[in-house]
Amino acid sequence: MKLKLMLWWLGVMLKRARARKSAFRETLTRLQRFDWGVATEDLAIARHYRMRPEAIDSAPGLPVDLALELRFRDADSATRFLRKPSQRAFREGLFDGRLRLVGDSRDLERLQSLLKHL
């Protein structure tokens, strides 16, 4: 339940950043469109975000047309990572097998460029 709430709150924070932070809007305008999602490996908990300069939409589930997916081994791993996201935590999660990246690593860099404005 904690992970579901965190992912929902992330959507709220993304929408607020789009409304309030010009650097976030500029980065999003440069990207034009960025669709990504977060889920547990068994897909028991999943949420996706569709980001455009005009709006940010967030919904439960994980459609197949996303540019990037972050898949966590379990909800506890995801919660720990999302509380303190960093490049080091991301790298350790990949090496430990707690995190799996589905998509292009360049998309991960794009996501990080957006999330640093939160």
Contacts in CASP RR format, 6 or more apart in sequence:
PFRMAT RR
TARGET T0000
AUTHOR 0000-0000-0000
METHOD contacts of the structure
MODEL  1
MKLKLMLWWLGVMLKRARARKSAFRETLTRLQRFDWGVATEDLAIARHYR
MRPEAIDSAPGLPVDLALELRFRDADSATRFLRKPSQRAFREGLFDGRLR
LVGDSRDLERLQSLLKHL
2 75 0 8 1.000
2 79 0 8 1.000
3 40 0 8 1.000
3 45 0 8 1.000
3 75 0 8 1.000
3 78 0 8 1.000
3 79 0 8 1.000
3 82 0 8 1.000
4 45 0 8 1.000
4 47 0 8 1.000
6 78 0 8 1.000
6 79 0 8 1.000
6 82 0 8 1.000
6 83 0 8 1.000
7 38 0 8 1.000
7 45 0 8 1.000
7 47 0 8 1.000
7 82 0 8 1.000
8 47 0 8 1.000
8 58 0 8 1.000
10 38 0 8 1.000
10 47 0 8 1.000
10 49 0 8 1.000
10 58 0 8 1.000
10 82 0 8 1.000
11 47 0 8 1.000
11 49 0 8 1.000
11 56 0 8 1.000
11 58 0 8 1.000
13 118 0 8 1.000
14 49 0 8 1.000
14 51 0 8 1.000
14 56 0 8 1.000
14 58 0 8 1.000
14 114 0 8 1.000
14 118 0 8 1.000
15 56 0 8 1.000
15 58 0 8 1.000
17 24 0 8 1.000
17 117 0 8 1.000
17 118 0 8 1.000
18 24 0 8 1.000
18 25 0 8 1.000
18 28 0 8 1.000
18 51 0 8 1.000
18 55 0 8 1.000
18 56 0 8 1.000
21 117 0 8 1.000
23 117 0 8 1.000
24 114 0 8 1.000
24 117 0 8 1.000
24 118 0 8 1.000
25 53 0 8 1.000
27 113 0 8 1.000
27 114 0 8 1.000
27 117 0 8 1.000
28 34 0 8 1.000
28 51 0 8 1.000
28 52 0 8 1.000
28 53 0 8 1.000
28 114 0 8 1.000
29 53 0 8 1.000
31 51 0 8 1.000
31 110 0 8 1.000
31 114 0 8 1.000
32 52 0 8 1.000
32 53 0 8 1.000
33 50 0 8 1.000
33 51 0 8 1.000
33 52 0 8 1.000
34 51 0 8 1.000
34 67 0 8 1.000
34 68 0 8 1.000
34 107 0 8 1.000
34 110 0 8 1.000
34 111 0 8 1.000
34 114 0 8 1.000
35 48 0 8 1.000
35 49 0 8 1.000
35 50 0 8 1.000
35 51 0 8 1.000
35 65 0 8 1.000
35 66 0 8 1.000
35 67 0 8 1.000
35 68 0 8 1.000
36 48 0 8 1.000
36 49 0 8 1.000
36 51 0 8 1.000
36 66 0 8 1.000
36 67 0 8 1.000
36 68 0 8 1.000
36 69 0 8 1.000
36 70 0 8 1.000
36 107 0 8 1.000
36 111 0 8 1.000
37 46 0 8 1.000
37 47 0 8 1.000
37 48 0 8 1.000
37 49 0 8 1.000
37 62 0 8 1.000
37 66 0 8 1.000
37 68 0 8 1.000
37 69 0 8 1.000
37 70 0 8 1.000
38 46 0 8 1.000
38 47 0 8 1.000
38 48 0 8 1.000
38 69 0 8 1.000
38 70 0 8 1.000
38 72 0 8 1.000
38 78 0 8 1.000
38 82 0 8 1.000
39 45 0 8 1.000
39 46 0 8 1.000
39 47 0 8 1.000
39 61 0 8 1.000
39 62 0 8 1.000
39 69 0 8 1.000
39 70 0 8 1.000
39 71 0 8 1.000
39 72 0 8 1.000
40 46 0 8 1.000
40 71 0 8 1.000
40 72 0 8 1.000
40 73 0 8 1.000
40 74 0 8 1.000
40 75 0 8 1.000
40 78 0 8 1.000
41 71 0 8 1.000
41 72 0 8 1.000
41 73 0 8 1.000
41 74 0 8 1.000
41 100 0 8 1.000
43 61 0 8 1.000
43 62 0 8 1.000
44 75 0 8 1.000
45 75 0 8 1.000
45 78 0 8 1.000
46 60 0 8 1.000
46 61 0 8 1.000
46 62 0 8 1.000
47 58 0 8 1.000
47 59 0 8 1.000
47 60 0 8 1.000
47 61 0 8 1.000
47 62 0 8 1.000
48 58 0 8 1.000
48 59 0 8 1.000
48 61 0 8 1.000
48 62 0 8 1.000
48 63 0 8 1.000
48 66 0 8 1.000
49 56 0 8 1.000
49 57 0 8 1.000
49 58 0 8 1.000
50 56 0 8 1.000
50 57 0 8 1.000
50 58 0 8 1.000
50 59 0 8 1.000
51 57 0 8 1.000
51 114 0 8 1.000
62 69 0 8 1.000
67 103 0 8 1.000
67 104 0 8 1.000
67 107 0 8 1.000
68 101 0 8 1.000
68 102 0 8 1.000
68 103 0 8 1.000
68 104 0 8 1.000
68 107 0 8 1.000
68 108 0 8 1.000
68 110 0 8 1.000
68 111 0 8 1.000
69 101 0 8 1.000
69 102 0 8 1.000
69 103 0 8 1.000
70 99 0 8 1.000
70 100 0 8 1.000
70 101 0 8 1.000
70 102 0 8 1.000
71 99 0 8 1.000
71 100 0 8 1.000
71 101 0 8 1.000
71 102 0 8 1.000
72 78 0 8 1.000
72 81 0 8 1.000
72 98 0 8 1.000
72 99 0 8 1.000
72 100 0 8 1.000
73 97 0 8 1.000
73 98 0 8 1.000
73 99 0 8 1.000
74 98 0 8 1.000
77 93 0 8 1.000
77 98 0 8 1.000
77 99 0 8 1.000
81 89 0 8 1.000
81 90 0 8 1.000
81 93 0 8 1.000
81 98 0 8 1.000
81 99 0 8 1.000
85 115 0 8 1.000
87 112 0 8 1.000
90 99 0 8 1.000
93 99 0 8 1.000
94 100 0 8 1.000
94 101 0 8 1.000
101 108 0 8 1.000
END
